Amino acid sequence: MIEGVIGKDEIGTAARTATWDVAIVGAGYVGVPLARVFADAGRRVLLVDVVQQTVDALNRGESHIEDVPAEVLEPLVRNGLVSATANYDLLRDADAILIALPTPLSPQREPDLSIVRIAAEGIAARLRAGHLVVLESTTYPGTTREVVLPILERSGLRVGRDFNLAFSPERVDPGNTHYQTRNVPKIVGGVTEACTARAAALYASAIETVHPVSSPEAAELTKLLENIFRSVNIALVNELAQLCERMGIDFWEVIDAASTKPFGFMRFEPGPGLGGHCIPVDPFYLTWKAREYGFYTEFIELAGKVNENMPYYCRSLISQALNHGLERSLKGSRILVLGVAYKADIGDIRESPALKLIELLRKAGADVSFHDPHVPRLERLGLDSAELDPGAYDCVAIVTAHSSIDYRDVVDRARVVVDFRNATGEAGTISPNVWKL
Ligand SMILES: NC(=O)c1ccc[n+]([C@@H]2O[C@H](COP(=O)([O-])OP(=O)(O)OC[C@H]3O[C@@H](n4cnc5c(N)ncnc54)[C@H](O)[C@@H]3O)[C@@H](O)[C@H]2O)c1
């Protein structure tokens, strides 16, 4: 279903003779689930990635993305609906090219669009009349028109006349079994009305609801608004959790109580800090762009400050728990960090606050191990996931609350538990060896 009224122009000019209906550049957390929904709808999809190992594995039907397991991917590959390549030349044989590439921050926390730029150059060299190009990577308003469009037009082809260009933000929530790419409404904003209409029609062939907006800039900012909304609200509850610790109030009880209000309140929970590719990174894309307009995005900066301080605050909570519970200092204590993925029930460790916390604990002289059923090894820290033996440590710090863990058992066997996720629930509230955020 396409919501609202879209352009009156013709939809699409591409001949229906291309080998691939859709090519997706970037076979990662966004690209692979997207390939799956198009293939499920009977569309022929080509995944394009620079890592040959990833390409080879995908072509064997093996998946590195938990949301698209091998048993789902393999039949799609076998039936010729999904294929992968490292060869950009094959883009010529696709009707539409979707870009799902990383958009990180530089060490100075400024937008780093180098990956998108390089890919756009690679696409421009293969662009042909009739192509539809859609950028899906999260980025600041203006990227599609000011960065991608000029690169594509170096081909000599003109947008609206020879090819179509749009922005459509990916909203995938890894690990969410209810809301997946197919049933999360897709926002689409094209450079021209015809671009919007063509992109909307493509997505409507595979995704339940498509919501067109009037420009790429509106679509780009929509995604940032969603992520900034989360970052600011998480910062709010993180700040209040710290106040509640001083006031001796159980903040989790307060959140549960406030959540009974059927309107005007949305539940957010405190935690050890932000993680993942999106929420810690994306808001600063807008901060950077806003400066061009002499504008300071103070909510974003303040939320970043509060959230980035959380691993430091969590280290101090562990220190206090060891002092009071065992009369021990952090130095020399054995600590098990339970859960290191950035969120529950997935294995993604990008920007995970657990990594920062482990580094801080090590700096303070603690002997740190971790257990995570989804993460076998932390290469950067040189650690393998240890057995879950809570009694073998001075303190178990619950950083990510994977649902497969028996937290009652952890509370029963551990000497001291510090619970940053309220995973221990009722047991944690009544047990004297549990400290909660
Ligand atoms: N992961 C999420 O939950 C999520 C959710 C919504 C939006 N996004 C946004 O989507 C975009 C992509 O994120 P992701 O999580 O899928 O990234 P990812 O790191 O999982 O995947 C990116 C893939 O692109 C490949 N790649 C790198 N350079 C390439 C190039 N020049 N040509 C072809 N392939 C190349 C990499 O090898 C990798 O496989 C980002 O802008 C991100 O902010 C991510």
The ligand as a Gaussian input file, in Angstrom:
#p B3LYP/6-31G(d) Opt

LIG

0 1
 N       22.200000      -1.911000      11.612000
 C       21.068000      -1.310000      11.865000
 O       20.333000      -1.709000      12.769000
 C       20.596000      -0.120000      11.053000
 C       19.263000       0.294000      11.177000
 C       18.812000       1.350000      10.415000
 C       19.687000       2.030000       9.575000
 N       21.000000       1.641000       9.482000
 C       21.874000       2.390000       8.570000
 O       22.071000       1.636000       7.394000
 C       23.378000       1.830000       6.879000
 C       24.083000       0.500000       6.704000
 O       24.263000      -0.076000       7.975000
 P       24.514000      -1.618000       8.229000
 O       24.271000      -1.819000       9.687000
 O       23.775000      -2.458000       7.254000
 O       26.097000      -1.722000       7.915000
 P       26.977000      -3.060000       7.909000
 O       28.319000      -2.658000       8.377000
 O       26.266000      -4.171000       8.586000
 O       27.046000      -3.467000       6.369000
 C       27.681000      -2.725000       5.416000
 C       28.250000      -3.644000       4.333000
 O       28.786000      -2.804000       3.303000
 C       29.971000      -3.403000       2.821000
 N       30.762000      -2.374000       2.135000
 C       31.601000      -1.439000       2.648000
 N       32.056000      -0.636000       1.681000
 C       31.489000      -1.056000       0.526000
 C       31.530000      -0.596000      -0.819000
 N       32.260000       0.466000      -1.188000
 N       30.802000      -1.263000      -1.740000
 C       30.059000      -2.334000      -1.405000
 N       29.973000      -2.794000      -0.154000
 C       30.675000      -2.174000       0.801000
 C       30.618000      -4.001000       4.037000
 O       31.529000      -5.017000       3.687000
 C       29.387000      -4.526000       4.802000
 O       29.106000      -5.875000       4.464000
 C       24.061000       2.777000       7.849000
 O       23.925000       4.100000       7.385000
 C       23.262000       2.619000       9.110000
 O       23.293000       3.777000       9.931000
 C       21.467000       0.558000      10.198000

